[in-house]
Amino acid sequence: MNIRVNGRSVEIEGEFTLQMWLEVQRKDKPWTVVEYNGEVLKREQWPKTLLREGDTLEVLVLLGGG
């Protein structure tokens, strides 16, 4: 299946929830923010959100610094 992540085409095989995919990508940090098909999702929604063909994700990992 093909999805778009941060403007890039990404091919994934199998069924993934958003939570599972973020864990595999090592982006499931406490400071990660995800926009799924134009809507910012709360972290509680990640395990219930099944990725589908054509989905669009914007994944932001917030960093602090001085």
C-alpha positions as CSV (number, residue, x, y, z in Angstrom):
1,M,0.0,0.0,0.0
2,N,1.2,3.5,-0.7
3,I,0.9,6.4,1.7
4,R,2.4,9.9,1.8
5,V,4.6,10.9,4.8
6,N,5.9,14.4,5.0
7,G,5.4,14.9,1.3
8,R,7.1,11.7,0.3
9,S,5.6,8.5,-1.1
10,V,6.1,5.5,1.2
11,E,5.3,1.9,0.4
12,I,4.2,-0.2,3.3
13,E,3.3,-3.9,3.4
14,G,0.7,-5.4,5.7
15,E,-1.8,-3.8,8.0
16,F,-0.6,-1.1,10.4
17,T,-2.3,1.1,12.9
18,L,-0.7,4.6,13.1
19,Q,0.7,3.6,16.5
20,M,2.3,0.4,15.1
21,W,3.8,2.3,12.2
22,L,5.2,5.1,14.4
23,E,6.8,2.4,16.7
24,V,8.5,0.7,13.7
25,Q,9.8,4.1,12.5
26,R,10.9,4.9,16.0
27,K,8.9,8.1,16.0
28,D,6.5,7.3,18.9
29,K,8.2,9.8,21.2
30,P,6.2,11.7,23.8
31,W,6.8,14.9,21.8
32,T,5.6,13.6,18.4
33,V,2.6,15.3,16.7
34,V,0.8,13.6,13.8
35,E,-1.5,15.1,11.2
36,Y,-3.6,12.4,9.5
37,N,-5.4,13.3,6.3
38,G,-5.4,17.0,7.4
39,E,-6.5,16.4,11.0
40,V,-4.2,16.5,14.0
41,L,-4.8,13.3,16.0
42,K,-4.7,12.9,19.7
43,R,-2.3,10.3,20.9
44,E,-5.2,8.2,22.2
45,Q,-6.4,7.9,18.6
46,W,-3.2,6.4,17.2
47,P,-3.9,2.7,18.2
48,K,-7.4,2.9,16.6
49,T,-6.3,4.5,13.3
50,L,-5.7,1.9,10.6
51,L,-3.5,3.2,7.8
52,R,-5.1,2.8,4.3
53,E,-4.0,3.3,0.7
54,G,-3.6,7.0,-0.1
55,D,-3.5,8.3,3.5
56,T,-1.4,11.4,4.1
57,L,0.7,11.9,7.2
58,E,2.6,14.8,8.5
59,V,4.8,13.6,11.4
60,L,6.5,16.2,13.5
61,V,9.0,15.4,16.3
62,L,9.3,18.5,18.5
63,L,12.7,19.3,19.8
64,G,13.7,21.7,22.6
65,G,16.9,23.6,22.9
66,G,18.5,26.7,23.9
